[in-house]
Amino acid sequence: MKKAFLQLHIAVFLAGFTAILGKLILLNEGLLVWYRLLLTIVILAGIMLYKKQLQPISLPDFLKISGVGFLIAIHWVCFYGSIKYANASVALVCLSAAGFFTALFEPLILRRKIVLIELLIGIVAITGIYLIFDFHPQYKTGIILGIASTIGSSLFPIFNKQLLHRFPAKTLTLYELTGGLIILTFILPFYLTQSPASYYYPGVTDWLWLIILAYLCTVVCFDLQLSALKKISAFTANLTYNLEPVYGIILAFVFFDENKLLHKQFFWGLGLIVIAVLLQMVRVIRNAKKEHADESLQLNPG
């Protein structure tokens, strides 16, 4: 069990580290994501081919999966755009609002009742982001891209959840990323006319960071999550992933001294977001305990 928790926290740490790599890689955000997708697909397909895990799927299924893969691509483009137009800390803070958008979109898409308390907790996080936005107008574009990235990250698990019932996780990931790469390839020329790049081919240092991003922060991170989930619950994993923005912001402070670039209002806003995350964690823990108690009563009615 200890090993599983260690694996999970390493995975969350690697997820938070992607923001640091996004700032270290000097490519335009669209090109950065294109190369990340390409390298990840090559590495993951190579591993699956070696382990004889590569499975073909039908064209209709690939088209459905590609749509979800496009969400991943858009999420990454907006996330790295947020880092480049603002900084890593601002991008990660915006990512903390995922709970609000999930609470809003999941009931609408899956036709379920909206949970008011989830919306209220989400509004606390959004208020924190507004505080940062209001007192840091120089980060306006970065915050808008950060919110767009968060919307993409909140939609992804909603659509992905249904596909996971039909396909193995690695197979689904490979075809999602492939679909995302194909669609992004067609869109990228138009994107680059609006957001021109200073150069189009990665330098030596860029290649190094891209390989780390593709292998460690995508493929290895994914494997660590799967290994951890064999021993611990999905609930615990999701709860632990709330630490991703926290790890990322700490890393941004260490690597780039971003805390020196931010006013006290940033930390007020961050404080509200942390409160929202803690409230959600407490709520989920209580609900899990209640469900466990109900199950125990049903199993042991006497």
Secondary structure, 3 states (H helix, E strand, C coil): CHHHHHHHHHHHHHHHHHHHHHHHCCCCHHHHHHHHHHHHHHHHHHHHHHCCCCCCCCHHHHHHHHHHHHHHHHHHHHHHHHHHHCCHHHHHHHHCCHHHHHHHHHHHHHCCCCCHHHHHHHHHHHHHHHHHHHHCHHHHHHHHHHHHHHHHHHHHHHHHHHHCCCCCHHHHHHHHHHHHHHHHHHHHHHHHHHCCCCCCCCCHHHHHHHHHHHHHHHHHHHHHHHHHHCCCCHHHHHHHHHHHHHHHHHHHHHHHCHHHCCCHHHHHHHHHHHHHHHHHHHHHHHHHHHHHHHHHHHHCCC
